[in-house]
Amino acid sequence: MITAYEQVKEVVMAMKRGAFDYLVKPVDLDEFELTIQSALEHAGLKNEVDRLRLEIQRLHQVGRLVGKHPAFLDAQMLAIKSAQSADAGVLLQGESGVGKELFARLIHTESPRADYPFVALNCAAFSSEIIESELFGYEKGAFTGARADGKRGLLETAHGGTLLLDEVADLHPEIQAKLLRVLEEKEFFPLGGTRKRTVDLRIIAACNLDLWEAAEHGRFRRDLYFRLATIRIDLPPLRQRQQDIMPLVQYFMDHFNDKYGKRFRTISHDAEKILLAHAWPGNVRELRNTIERIVLLENEETILGHHLHFLHGASSDGKPVDQQWRRSFPMKAFLWSKLKNRLF
Protein backbone atom coordinates (compact mmCIF):
# COMPACT_ATOMS: atom_id res chain seq x y z
CA MET A 1 0.00 0.00 0.00
CA ILE A 2 1.32 3.45 -0.95
CA THR A 3 -0.32 6.43 0.73
CA ALA A 4 0.21 10.16 1.00
CA TYR A 5 -1.35 10.20 4.46
CA GLU A 6 0.09 8.16 7.30
CA GLN A 7 -3.18 7.62 9.11
CA VAL A 8 -2.96 4.73 11.55
CA LYS A 9 -6.59 3.65 11.16
CA GLU A 10 -6.34 3.28 7.37
CA VAL A 11 -2.98 1.51 7.62
CA VAL A 12 -4.36 -1.00 10.13
CA MET A 13 -7.42 -1.62 7.92
CA ALA A 14 -5.21 -2.20 4.88
CA MET A 15 -3.03 -4.69 6.78
CA LYS A 16 -6.11 -6.57 7.96
CA ARG A 17 -7.30 -6.83 4.36
CA GLY A 18 -4.05 -8.42 3.23
CA ALA A 19 -1.55 -5.65 2.59
CA PHE A 20 2.01 -6.82 3.28
CA ASP A 21 3.40 -3.36 4.10
CA TYR A 22 2.80 0.33 3.45
CA LEU A 23 4.93 3.15 2.12
CA VAL A 24 4.41 6.88 2.52
CA LYS A 25 4.84 9.25 -0.44
CA PRO A 26 7.25 10.33 -1.75
CA VAL A 27 8.44 6.77 -2.14
CA ASP A 28 12.12 5.99 -1.71
CA LEU A 29 13.03 3.57 -4.52
CA ASP A 30 15.55 1.63 -2.43
CA GLU A 31 12.95 1.17 0.32
CA PHE A 32 10.37 0.22 -2.33
CA GLU A 33 12.67 -2.44 -3.81
CA LEU A 34 13.48 -3.85 -0.37
CA THR A 35 9.76 -4.04 0.52
CA ILE A 36 8.93 -5.87 -2.73
CA GLN A 37 11.78 -8.32 -2.11
CA SER A 38 10.54 -9.02 1.42
CA ALA A 39 6.98 -9.52 0.17
CA LEU A 40 8.15 -12.05 -2.43
CA GLU A 41 10.21 -13.94 0.16
CA HIS A 42 7.18 -14.01 2.49
CA ALA A 43 4.96 -15.35 -0.30
CA GLY A 44 7.59 -17.97 -1.17
CA LEU A 45 7.79 -19.14 2.44
CA LYS A 46 4.00 -19.36 2.65
CA ASN A 47 3.88 -21.45 -0.52
CA GLU A 48 6.62 -23.71 0.86
CA VAL A 49 4.68 -24.21 4.11
CA ASP A 50 1.56 -25.13 2.09
CA ARG A 51 3.61 -27.57 -0.01
CA LEU A 52 5.16 -29.21 3.05
CA ARG A 53 1.74 -29.49 4.69
CA LEU A 54 0.41 -31.33 1.63
CA GLU A 55 3.47 -33.59 1.67
CA ILE A 56 2.89 -34.43 5.34
CA GLN A 57 -0.72 -35.24 4.54
CA ARG A 58 0.44 -37.54 1.75
CA LEU A 59 2.96 -39.31 3.98
CA HIS A 60 0.29 -39.89 6.62
CA GLN A 61 -2.26 -40.86 3.95
CA VAL A 62 -4.61 -38.20 5.27
CA GLY A 63 -5.61 -37.22 1.77
CA ARG A 64 -6.56 -40.79 0.85
CA LEU A 65 -9.43 -42.10 2.90
CA VAL A 66 -10.48 -44.81 0.47
CA GLY A 67 -14.13 -45.76 0.52
CA LYS A 68 -17.56 -44.87 -0.86
CA HIS A 69 -19.82 -46.66 1.60
CA PRO A 70 -22.46 -44.17 2.85
CA ALA A 71 -21.61 -44.69 6.54
CA PHE A 72 -17.91 -44.18 5.81
CA LEU A 73 -18.60 -41.00 3.81
CA ASP A 74 -20.86 -39.71 6.59
CA ALA A 75 -18.04 -40.27 9.09
CA GLN A 76 -15.63 -38.32 6.86
CA MET A 77 -18.03 -35.39 6.55
CA LEU A 78 -18.59 -35.32 10.31
CA ALA A 79 -14.81 -35.39 10.91
CA ILE A 80 -14.22 -32.47 8.53
CA LYS A 81 -17.05 -30.46 10.10
CA SER A 82 -15.75 -31.14 13.61
CA ALA A 83 -12.32 -29.88 12.53
CA GLN A 84 -13.73 -26.36 12.18
CA SER A 85 -13.60 -26.09 15.97
CA ALA A 86 -10.21 -25.79 17.62
CA ASP A 87 -11.13 -27.56 20.86
CA ALA A 88 -14.48 -29.42 20.64
CA GLY A 89 -14.04 -32.95 21.99
CA VAL A 90 -14.26 -35.73 19.42
CA LEU A 91 -14.79 -39.39 20.25
CA LEU A 92 -13.91 -41.90 17.51
CA GLN A 93 -15.54 -45.27 18.04
CA GLY A 94 -14.98 -48.43 16.03
CA GLU A 95 -13.31 -51.81 16.03
CA SER A 96 -9.54 -52.16 16.03
CA GLY A 97 -8.09 -51.50 12.59
CA VAL A 98 -10.90 -49.38 11.13
CA GLY A 99 -8.71 -46.26 10.87
CA LYS A 100 -9.42 -44.25 14.01
CA GLU A 101 -5.95 -42.68 14.07
CA LEU A 102 -6.25 -41.79 10.38
CA PHE A 103 -9.50 -39.95 11.12
CA ALA A 104 -7.86 -38.20 14.09
CA ARG A 105 -5.06 -37.01 11.79
CA LEU A 106 -7.67 -35.80 9.30
CA ILE A 107 -9.37 -33.73 11.99
CA HIS A 108 -6.03 -32.29 13.13
CA THR A 109 -4.88 -31.48 9.59
CA GLU A 110 -8.13 -29.71 8.71
CA SER A 111 -8.29 -27.79 12.00
CA PRO A 112 -6.83 -24.40 13.06
CA ARG A 113 -4.21 -26.42 14.99
CA ALA A 114 -2.71 -27.99 11.86
CA ASP A 115 0.60 -26.12 12.21
CA TYR A 116 1.18 -27.56 15.69
CA PRO A 117 2.07 -31.10 16.85
CA PHE A 118 -0.11 -34.17 16.54
CA VAL A 119 0.72 -36.62 19.35
CA ALA A 120 -0.81 -40.08 19.90
CA LEU A 121 -0.81 -42.29 23.01
CA ASN A 122 -2.18 -45.83 23.28
CA CYS A 123 -3.67 -45.98 26.76
CA ALA A 124 -3.86 -49.79 26.69
CA ALA A 125 -0.18 -50.31 25.93
CA PHE A 126 1.28 -49.40 29.33
CA SER A 127 0.56 -49.63 33.03
CA SER A 128 -1.34 -46.80 34.70
CA GLU A 129 1.87 -45.52 36.34
CA ILE A 130 3.68 -45.24 33.00
CA ILE A 131 0.63 -43.68 31.31
CA GLU A 132 0.47 -41.02 34.03
CA SER A 133 4.14 -40.13 33.68
CA GLU A 134 3.84 -40.13 29.88
CA LEU A 135 0.86 -37.80 29.94
CA PHE A 136 1.79 -35.37 32.70
CA GLY A 137 5.56 -35.72 32.81
CA TYR A 138 7.50 -35.53 36.05
CA GLU A 139 10.00 -33.45 37.97
CA LYS A 140 13.46 -34.72 38.86
CA GLY A 141 13.40 -37.20 41.73
CA ALA A 142 9.65 -37.72 41.46
CA PHE A 143 10.03 -41.48 41.86
CA THR A 144 12.67 -44.22 41.88
CA GLY A 145 14.17 -44.54 38.43
CA ALA A 146 13.06 -41.08 37.28
CA ARG A 147 15.43 -39.19 35.00
CA ALA A 148 17.68 -36.76 36.79
CA ASP A 149 16.42 -33.82 34.76
CA GLY A 150 12.75 -34.82 34.82
CA LYS A 151 10.59 -35.40 31.76
CA ARG A 152 8.21 -33.35 29.69
CA GLY A 153 4.80 -35.01 29.32
CA LEU A 154 2.78 -35.49 26.14
CA LEU A 155 0.32 -32.81 27.25
CA GLU A 156 3.10 -30.25 27.00
CA THR A 157 4.52 -31.83 23.85
CA ALA A 158 1.15 -31.43 22.13
CA HIS A 159 0.73 -27.82 23.30
CA GLY A 160 -1.05 -25.86 20.59
CA GLY A 161 -1.87 -29.03 18.68
CA THR A 162 -3.82 -32.26 19.11
CA LEU A 163 -3.44 -35.19 21.50
CA LEU A 164 -5.02 -38.52 20.49
CA LEU A 165 -5.82 -40.84 23.40
CA ASP A 166 -6.36 -44.24 21.82
CA GLU A 167 -8.21 -46.91 23.85
CA VAL A 168 -9.19 -44.21 26.30
CA ALA A 169 -11.48 -46.62 28.20
CA ASP A 170 -8.36 -48.23 29.72
CA LEU A 171 -7.38 -45.09 31.63
CA HIS A 172 -7.19 -45.57 35.40
CA PRO A 173 -9.96 -43.67 37.31
CA GLU A 174 -7.37 -41.43 39.00
CA ILE A 175 -5.92 -40.43 35.62
CA GLN A 176 -9.45 -39.83 34.31
CA ALA A 177 -9.99 -37.31 37.11
CA LYS A 178 -6.73 -35.50 36.30
CA LEU A 179 -7.57 -35.48 32.60
CA LEU A 180 -10.96 -33.93 33.36
CA ARG A 181 -9.17 -31.06 35.14
CA VAL A 182 -6.98 -30.52 32.08
CA LEU A 183 -10.06 -30.29 29.87
CA GLU A 184 -11.86 -27.91 32.23
CA GLU A 185 -9.03 -25.73 33.55
CA LYS A 186 -6.31 -26.17 30.88
CA GLU A 187 -3.82 -26.82 33.66
CA PHE A 188 -2.12 -29.68 35.53
CA PHE A 189 0.73 -30.58 37.83
CA PRO A 190 3.52 -32.91 36.64
CA LEU A 191 4.32 -35.85 38.92
CA GLY A 192 6.29 -34.64 41.91
CA GLY A 193 5.79 -31.02 40.84
CA THR A 194 4.43 -28.05 42.77
CA ARG A 195 4.38 -25.56 39.90
CA LYS A 196 1.21 -25.55 37.82
CA ARG A 197 1.57 -26.01 34.05
CA THR A 198 -0.92 -24.59 31.56
CA VAL A 199 -1.63 -26.07 28.12
CA ASP A 200 -3.79 -25.26 25.14
CA LEU A 201 -4.57 -28.33 23.08
CA ARG A 202 -7.36 -30.41 21.62
CA ILE A 203 -7.93 -33.96 22.88
CA ILE A 204 -9.38 -36.57 20.55
CA ALA A 205 -10.40 -39.85 22.17
CA ALA A 206 -10.65 -43.22 20.43
CA CYS A 207 -12.17 -46.44 21.67
CA ASN A 208 -12.98 -49.89 20.26
CA LEU A 209 -15.93 -50.43 22.59
CA ASP A 210 -19.03 -48.44 23.47
CA LEU A 211 -17.65 -45.81 25.85
CA TRP A 212 -21.12 -44.65 26.92
CA GLU A 213 -21.99 -48.20 27.94
CA ALA A 214 -18.77 -48.32 29.97
CA ALA A 215 -19.79 -45.05 31.64
CA GLU A 216 -23.27 -46.43 32.33
CA HIS A 217 -21.74 -49.42 34.13
CA GLY A 218 -19.33 -47.29 36.16
CA ARG A 219 -16.18 -48.26 34.28
CA PHE A 220 -15.64 -44.73 32.95
CA ARG A 221 -16.43 -41.28 34.35
CA ARG A 222 -19.64 -39.86 32.94
CA ASP A 223 -18.48 -36.25 33.29
CA LEU A 224 -15.30 -37.08 31.36
CA TYR A 225 -17.33 -38.90 28.71
CA PHE A 226 -19.41 -35.78 28.06
CA ARG A 227 -16.29 -33.63 27.74
CA LEU A 228 -14.63 -36.04 25.33
CA ALA A 229 -17.71 -36.85 23.24
CA THR A 230 -19.00 -33.45 22.21
CA ILE A 231 -18.94 -35.00 18.74
CA ARG A 232 -19.11 -38.78 18.42
CA ILE A 233 -18.04 -40.42 15.17
CA ASP A 234 -18.77 -44.13 14.64
CA LEU A 235 -16.54 -45.84 12.07
CA PRO A 236 -18.04 -48.90 10.36
CA PRO A 237 -16.08 -52.21 10.26
CA LEU A 238 -14.76 -53.37 6.90
CA ARG A 239 -17.20 -56.31 6.74
CA GLN A 240 -20.01 -53.75 6.48
CA ARG A 241 -18.20 -51.94 3.64
CA GLN A 242 -17.81 -54.77 1.15
CA GLN A 243 -17.99 -52.37 -1.81
CA ASP A 244 -14.80 -50.70 -0.49
CA ILE A 245 -12.69 -53.87 -0.24
CA MET A 246 -11.48 -54.04 -3.86
CA PRO A 247 -10.69 -50.29 -4.12
CA LEU A 248 -8.67 -50.66 -0.91
CA VAL A 249 -6.87 -53.70 -2.36
CA GLN A 250 -5.96 -51.69 -5.47
CA TYR A 251 -4.79 -48.76 -3.38
CA PHE A 252 -2.57 -50.89 -1.14
CA MET A 253 -1.28 -52.86 -4.12
CA ASP A 254 -0.13 -49.65 -5.84
CA HIS A 255 1.35 -48.35 -2.60
CA PHE A 256 3.44 -51.47 -1.95
CA ASN A 257 4.42 -51.78 -5.60
CA ASP A 258 6.13 -48.40 -5.19
CA LYS A 259 7.61 -49.36 -1.83
CA TYR A 260 9.07 -52.72 -2.90
CA GLY A 261 9.63 -52.13 -6.61
CA LYS A 262 7.10 -54.79 -7.67
CA ARG A 263 4.68 -54.85 -10.63
CA PHE A 264 1.36 -56.27 -9.46
CA ARG A 265 -1.39 -54.94 -11.70
CA THR A 266 -4.52 -57.10 -11.42
CA ILE A 267 -6.43 -59.44 -9.07
CA SER A 268 -7.63 -62.83 -10.28
CA HIS A 269 -11.29 -63.86 -10.03
CA ASP A 270 -10.47 -66.53 -7.41
CA ALA A 271 -8.48 -64.06 -5.32
CA GLU A 272 -11.29 -61.52 -5.52
CA LYS A 273 -13.81 -64.10 -4.29
CA ILE A 274 -11.59 -64.93 -1.31
CA LEU A 275 -11.05 -61.26 -0.47
CA LEU A 276 -14.77 -60.49 -0.63
CA ALA A 277 -15.74 -63.60 1.35
CA HIS A 278 -13.25 -63.01 4.17
CA ALA A 279 -14.72 -61.52 7.39
CA TRP A 280 -11.70 -59.20 8.00
CA PRO A 281 -11.80 -59.26 11.81
CA GLY A 282 -8.73 -57.01 11.76
CA ASN A 283 -10.49 -54.60 9.39
CA VAL A 284 -8.47 -52.29 7.11
CA ARG A 285 -5.25 -52.95 9.03
CA GLU A 286 -5.56 -56.69 8.33
CA LEU A 287 -6.29 -56.03 4.64
CA ARG A 288 -3.29 -53.72 4.39
CA ASN A 289 -1.00 -56.30 5.99
CA THR A 290 -2.39 -59.00 3.70
CA ILE A 291 -1.60 -57.06 0.53
CA GLU A 292 1.82 -56.03 1.83
CA ARG A 293 2.71 -59.67 2.50
CA ILE A 294 1.68 -60.73 -1.01
CA VAL A 295 3.50 -57.89 -2.78
CA LEU A 296 6.62 -58.45 -0.68
CA LEU A 297 6.82 -62.24 -1.02
CA GLU A 298 5.45 -62.93 -4.52
CA ASN A 299 6.78 -62.00 -7.94
CA GLU A 300 3.75 -61.95 -10.21
CA GLU A 301 1.71 -59.33 -12.02
CA THR A 302 -1.57 -60.73 -10.67
CA ILE A 303 -2.69 -61.53 -7.13
CA LEU A 304 -3.81 -65.18 -7.34
CA GLY A 305 -6.06 -67.26 -5.12
CA HIS A 306 -3.22 -69.38 -3.73
CA HIS A 307 -1.40 -66.20 -2.61
CA LEU A 308 -4.12 -65.88 0.04
CA HIS A 309 -3.75 -69.37 1.52
CA PHE A 310 -2.73 -67.93 4.89
CA LEU A 311 -6.09 -66.22 5.44
CA HIS A 312 -8.21 -68.16 7.91
CA GLY A 313 -10.83 -70.13 5.97
CA ALA A 314 -9.41 -69.31 2.52
CA SER A 315 -8.46 -71.81 -0.20
CA SER A 316 -6.96 -71.41 -3.65
CA ASP A 317 -10.30 -72.05 -5.38
CA GLY A 318 -12.09 -69.32 -3.45
CA LYS A 319 -14.11 -71.73 -1.27
CA PRO A 320 -13.78 -72.09 2.48
CA VAL A 321 -11.22 -74.65 3.62
CA ASP A 322 -13.94 -76.49 5.55
CA GLN A 323 -15.90 -77.11 2.33
CA GLN A 324 -12.76 -78.24 0.50
CA TRP A 325 -11.92 -80.67 3.34
CA ARG A 326 -15.46 -82.10 3.31
CA ARG A 327 -15.25 -82.82 -0.42
CA SER A 328 -11.88 -84.59 -0.06
CA PHE A 329 -12.72 -86.57 3.07
CA PRO A 330 -16.50 -87.26 3.16
CA MET A 331 -16.25 -90.04 5.80
CA LYS A 332 -14.11 -87.91 8.12
CA ALA A 333 -16.52 -85.03 7.64
CA PHE A 334 -19.45 -87.30 8.54
CA LEU A 335 -17.71 -88.56 11.68
CA TRP A 336 -16.74 -85.01 12.68
CA SER A 337 -20.33 -83.81 12.35
CA LYS A 338 -21.50 -86.63 14.64
CA LEU A 339 -18.78 -85.86 17.18
CA LYS A 340 -19.51 -82.14 17.03
CA ASN A 341 -23.20 -82.76 17.80
CA ARG A 342 -22.22 -84.74 20.89
CA LEU A 343 -19.74 -82.13 22.05
CA PHE A 344 -21.80 -79.01 21.42
C-alpha positions as CSV (number, residue, x, y, z in Angstrom):
1,M,0.0,0.0,0.0
2,I,1.3,3.4,-1.0
3,T,-0.3,6.4,0.7
4,A,0.2,10.2,1.0
5,Y,-1.3,10.2,4.5
6,E,0.1,8.2,7.3
7,Q,-3.2,7.6,9.1
8,V,-3.0,4.7,11.6
9,K,-6.6,3.6,11.2
10,E,-6.3,3.3,7.4
11,V,-3.0,1.5,7.6
12,V,-4.4,-1.0,10.1
13,M,-7.4,-1.6,7.9
14,A,-5.2,-2.2,4.9
15,M,-3.0,-4.7,6.8
16,K,-6.1,-6.6,8.0
17,R,-7.3,-6.8,4.4
18,G,-4.1,-8.4,3.2
19,A,-1.5,-5.6,2.6
20,F,2.0,-6.8,3.3
21,D,3.4,-3.4,4.1
22,Y,2.8,0.3,3.4
23,L,4.9,3.2,2.1
24,V,4.4,6.9,2.5
25,K,4.8,9.2,-0.4
26,P,7.3,10.3,-1.8
27,V,8.4,6.8,-2.1
28,D,12.1,6.0,-1.7
29,L,13.0,3.6,-4.5
30,D,15.5,1.6,-2.4
31,E,12.9,1.2,0.3
32,F,10.4,0.2,-2.3
33,E,12.7,-2.4,-3.8
34,L,13.5,-3.9,-0.4
35,T,9.8,-4.0,0.5
36,I,8.9,-5.9,-2.7
37,Q,11.8,-8.3,-2.1
38,S,10.5,-9.0,1.4
39,A,7.0,-9.5,0.2
40,L,8.2,-12.1,-2.4
41,E,10.2,-13.9,0.2
42,H,7.2,-14.0,2.5
43,A,5.0,-15.4,-0.3
44,G,7.6,-18.0,-1.2
45,L,7.8,-19.1,2.4
46,K,4.0,-19.4,2.6
47,N,3.9,-21.5,-0.5
48,E,6.6,-23.7,0.9
49,V,4.7,-24.2,4.1
50,D,1.6,-25.1,2.1
51,R,3.6,-27.6,0.0
52,L,5.2,-29.2,3.0
53,R,1.7,-29.5,4.7
54,L,0.4,-31.3,1.6
55,E,3.5,-33.6,1.7
56,I,2.9,-34.4,5.3
57,Q,-0.7,-35.2,4.5
58,R,0.4,-37.5,1.7
59,L,3.0,-39.3,4.0
60,H,0.3,-39.9,6.6
61,Q,-2.3,-40.9,3.9
62,V,-4.6,-38.2,5.3
63,G,-5.6,-37.2,1.8
64,R,-6.6,-40.8,0.9
65,L,-9.4,-42.1,2.9
66,V,-10.5,-44.8,0.5
67,G,-14.1,-45.8,0.5
68,K,-17.6,-44.9,-0.9
69,H,-19.8,-46.7,1.6
70,P,-22.5,-44.2,2.8
71,A,-21.6,-44.7,6.5
72,F,-17.9,-44.2,5.8
73,L,-18.6,-41.0,3.8
74,D,-20.9,-39.7,6.6
75,A,-18.0,-40.3,9.1
76,Q,-15.6,-38.3,6.9
77,M,-18.0,-35.4,6.5
78,L,-18.6,-35.3,10.3
79,A,-14.8,-35.4,10.9
80,I,-14.2,-32.5,8.5
81,K,-17.0,-30.5,10.1
82,S,-15.7,-31.1,13.6
83,A,-12.3,-29.9,12.5
84,Q,-13.7,-26.4,12.2
85,S,-13.6,-26.1,16.0
86,A,-10.2,-25.8,17.6
87,D,-11.1,-27.6,20.9
88,A,-14.5,-29.4,20.6
89,G,-14.0,-32.9,22.0
90,V,-14.3,-35.7,19.4
91,L,-14.8,-39.4,20.3
92,L,-13.9,-41.9,17.5
93,Q,-15.5,-45.3,18.0
94,G,-15.0,-48.4,16.0
95,E,-13.3,-51.8,16.0
96,S,-9.5,-52.2,16.0
97,G,-8.1,-51.5,12.6
98,V,-10.9,-49.4,11.1
99,G,-8.7,-46.3,10.9
100,K,-9.4,-44.2,14.0
101,E,-6.0,-42.7,14.1
102,L,-6.3,-41.8,10.4
103,F,-9.5,-39.9,11.1
104,A,-7.9,-38.2,14.1
105,R,-5.1,-37.0,11.8
106,L,-7.7,-35.8,9.3
107,I,-9.4,-33.7,12.0
108,H,-6.0,-32.3,13.1
109,T,-4.9,-31.5,9.6
110,E,-8.1,-29.7,8.7
111,S,-8.3,-27.8,12.0
112,P,-6.8,-24.4,13.1
113,R,-4.2,-26.4,15.0
114,A,-2.7,-28.0,11.9
115,D,0.6,-26.1,12.2
116,Y,1.2,-27.6,15.7
117,P,2.1,-31.1,16.9
118,F,-0.1,-34.2,16.5
119,V,0.7,-36.6,19.4
120,A,-0.8,-40.1,19.9
121,L,-0.8,-42.3,23.0
122,N,-2.2,-45.8,23.3
123,C,-3.7,-46.0,26.8
124,A,-3.9,-49.8,26.7
125,A,-0.2,-50.3,25.9
126,F,1.3,-49.4,29.3
127,S,0.6,-49.6,33.0
128,S,-1.3,-46.8,34.7
129,E,1.9,-45.5,36.3
130,I,3.7,-45.2,33.0
131,I,0.6,-43.7,31.3
132,E,0.5,-41.0,34.0
133,S,4.1,-40.1,33.7
134,E,3.8,-40.1,29.9
135,L,0.9,-37.8,29.9
136,F,1.8,-35.4,32.7
137,G,5.6,-35.7,32.8
138,Y,7.5,-35.5,36.1
139,E,10.0,-33.5,38.0
140,K,13.5,-34.7,38.9
141,G,13.4,-37.2,41.7
142,A,9.7,-37.7,41.5
143,F,10.0,-41.5,41.9
144,T,12.7,-44.2,41.9
145,G,14.2,-44.5,38.4
146,A,13.1,-41.1,37.3
147,R,15.4,-39.2,35.0
148,A,17.7,-36.8,36.8
149,D,16.4,-33.8,34.8
150,G,12.7,-34.8,34.8
151,K,10.6,-35.4,31.8
152,R,8.2,-33.4,29.7
153,G,4.8,-35.0,29.3
154,L,2.8,-35.5,26.1
155,L,0.3,-32.8,27.3
156,E,3.1,-30.2,27.0
157,T,4.5,-31.8,23.8
158,A,1.1,-31.4,22.1
159,H,0.7,-27.8,23.3
160,G,-1.0,-25.9,20.6
161,G,-1.9,-29.0,18.7
162,T,-3.8,-32.3,19.1
163,L,-3.4,-35.2,21.5
164,L,-5.0,-38.5,20.5
165,L,-5.8,-40.8,23.4
166,D,-6.4,-44.2,21.8
167,E,-8.2,-46.9,23.8
168,V,-9.2,-44.2,26.3
169,A,-11.5,-46.6,28.2
170,D,-8.4,-48.2,29.7
171,L,-7.4,-45.1,31.6
172,H,-7.2,-45.6,35.4
173,P,-10.0,-43.7,37.3
174,E,-7.4,-41.4,39.0
175,I,-5.9,-40.4,35.6
176,Q,-9.5,-39.8,34.3
177,A,-10.0,-37.3,37.1
178,K,-6.7,-35.5,36.3
179,L,-7.6,-35.5,32.6
180,L,-11.0,-33.9,33.4
181,R,-9.2,-31.1,35.1
182,V,-7.0,-30.5,32.1
183,L,-10.1,-30.3,29.9
184,E,-11.9,-27.9,32.2
185,E,-9.0,-25.7,33.6
186,K,-6.3,-26.2,30.9
187,E,-3.8,-26.8,33.7
188,F,-2.1,-29.7,35.5
189,F,0.7,-30.6,37.8
190,P,3.5,-32.9,36.6
191,L,4.3,-35.8,38.9
192,G,6.3,-34.6,41.9
193,G,5.8,-31.0,40.8
194,T,4.4,-28.1,42.8
195,R,4.4,-25.6,39.9
196,K,1.2,-25.5,37.8
197,R,1.6,-26.0,34.0
198,T,-0.9,-24.6,31.6
199,V,-1.6,-26.1,28.1
200,D,-3.8,-25.3,25.1
201,L,-4.6,-28.3,23.1
202,R,-7.4,-30.4,21.6
203,I,-7.9,-34.0,22.9
204,I,-9.4,-36.6,20.6
205,A,-10.4,-39.9,22.2
206,A,-10.7,-43.2,20.4
207,C,-12.2,-46.4,21.7
208,N,-13.0,-49.9,20.3
209,L,-15.9,-50.4,22.6
210,D,-19.0,-48.4,23.5
211,L,-17.7,-45.8,25.9
212,W,-21.1,-44.7,26.9
213,E,-22.0,-48.2,27.9
214,A,-18.8,-48.3,30.0
215,A,-19.8,-45.1,31.6
216,E,-23.3,-46.4,32.3
217,H,-21.7,-49.4,34.1
218,G,-19.3,-47.3,36.2
219,R,-16.2,-48.3,34.3
220,F,-15.6,-44.7,33.0
221,R,-16.4,-41.3,34.4
222,R,-19.6,-39.9,32.9
223,D,-18.5,-36.2,33.3
224,L,-15.3,-37.1,31.4
225,Y,-17.3,-38.9,28.7
226,F,-19.4,-35.8,28.1
227,R,-16.3,-33.6,27.7
228,L,-14.6,-36.0,25.3
229,A,-17.7,-36.9,23.2
230,T,-19.0,-33.4,22.2
231,I,-18.9,-35.0,18.7
232,R,-19.1,-38.8,18.4
233,I,-18.0,-40.4,15.2
234,D,-18.8,-44.1,14.6
235,L,-16.5,-45.8,12.1
236,P,-18.0,-48.9,10.4
237,P,-16.1,-52.2,10.3
238,L,-14.8,-53.4,6.9
239,R,-17.2,-56.3,6.7
240,Q,-20.0,-53.7,6.5
241,R,-18.2,-51.9,3.6
242,Q,-17.8,-54.8,1.2
243,Q,-18.0,-52.4,-1.8
244,D,-14.8,-50.7,-0.5
245,I,-12.7,-53.9,-0.2
246,M,-11.5,-54.0,-3.9
247,P,-10.7,-50.3,-4.1
248,L,-8.7,-50.7,-0.9
249,V,-6.9,-53.7,-2.4
250,Q,-6.0,-51.7,-5.5
251,Y,-4.8,-48.8,-3.4
252,F,-2.6,-50.9,-1.1
253,M,-1.3,-52.9,-4.1
254,D,-0.1,-49.7,-5.8
255,H,1.4,-48.3,-2.6
256,F,3.4,-51.5,-1.9
257,N,4.4,-51.8,-5.6
258,D,6.1,-48.4,-5.2
259,K,7.6,-49.4,-1.8
260,Y,9.1,-52.7,-2.9
261,G,9.6,-52.1,-6.6
262,K,7.1,-54.8,-7.7
263,R,4.7,-54.8,-10.6
264,F,1.4,-56.3,-9.5
265,R,-1.4,-54.9,-11.7
266,T,-4.5,-57.1,-11.4
267,I,-6.4,-59.4,-9.1
268,S,-7.6,-62.8,-10.3
269,H,-11.3,-63.9,-10.0
270,D,-10.5,-66.5,-7.4
271,A,-8.5,-64.1,-5.3
272,E,-11.3,-61.5,-5.5
273,K,-13.8,-64.1,-4.3
274,I,-11.6,-64.9,-1.3
275,L,-11.1,-61.3,-0.5
276,L,-14.8,-60.5,-0.6
277,A,-15.7,-63.6,1.4
278,H,-13.3,-63.0,4.2
279,A,-14.7,-61.5,7.4
280,W,-11.7,-59.2,8.0
281,P,-11.8,-59.3,11.8
282,G,-8.7,-57.0,11.8
283,N,-10.5,-54.6,9.4
284,V,-8.5,-52.3,7.1
285,R,-5.2,-53.0,9.0
286,E,-5.6,-56.7,8.3
287,L,-6.3,-56.0,4.6
288,R,-3.3,-53.7,4.4
289,N,-1.0,-56.3,6.0
290,T,-2.4,-59.0,3.7
291,I,-1.6,-57.1,0.5
292,E,1.8,-56.0,1.8
293,R,2.7,-59.7,2.5
294,I,1.7,-60.7,-1.0
295,V,3.5,-57.9,-2.8
296,L,6.6,-58.5,-0.7
297,L,6.8,-62.2,-1.0
298,E,5.5,-62.9,-4.5
299,N,6.8,-62.0,-7.9
300,E,3.7,-62.0,-10.2
301,E,1.7,-59.3,-12.0
302,T,-1.6,-60.7,-10.7
303,I,-2.7,-61.5,-7.1
304,L,-3.8,-65.2,-7.3
305,G,-6.1,-67.3,-5.1
306,H,-3.2,-69.4,-3.7
307,H,-1.4,-66.2,-2.6
308,L,-4.1,-65.9,0.0
309,H,-3.8,-69.4,1.5
310,F,-2.7,-67.9,4.9
311,L,-6.1,-66.2,5.4
312,H,-8.2,-68.2,7.9
313,G,-10.8,-70.1,6.0
314,A,-9.4,-69.3,2.5
315,S,-8.5,-71.8,-0.2
316,S,-7.0,-71.4,-3.6
317,D,-10.3,-72.0,-5.4
318,G,-12.1,-69.3,-3.4
319,K,-14.1,-71.7,-1.3
320,P,-13.8,-72.1,2.5
321,V,-11.2,-74.6,3.6
322,D,-13.9,-76.5,5.6
323,Q,-15.9,-77.1,2.3
324,Q,-12.8,-78.2,0.5
325,W,-11.9,-80.7,3.3
326,R,-15.5,-82.1,3.3
327,R,-15.3,-82.8,-0.4
328,S,-11.9,-84.6,-0.1
329,F,-12.7,-86.6,3.1
330,P,-16.5,-87.3,3.2
331,M,-16.2,-90.0,5.8
332,K,-14.1,-87.9,8.1
333,A,-16.5,-85.0,7.6
334,F,-19.4,-87.3,8.5
335,L,-17.7,-88.6,11.7
336,W,-16.7,-85.0,12.7
337,S,-20.3,-83.8,12.3
338,K,-21.5,-86.6,14.6
339,L,-18.8,-85.9,17.2
340,K,-19.5,-82.1,17.0
341,N,-23.2,-82.8,17.8
342,R,-22.2,-84.7,20.9
343,L,-19.7,-82.1,22.0
344,F,-21.8,-79.0,21.4
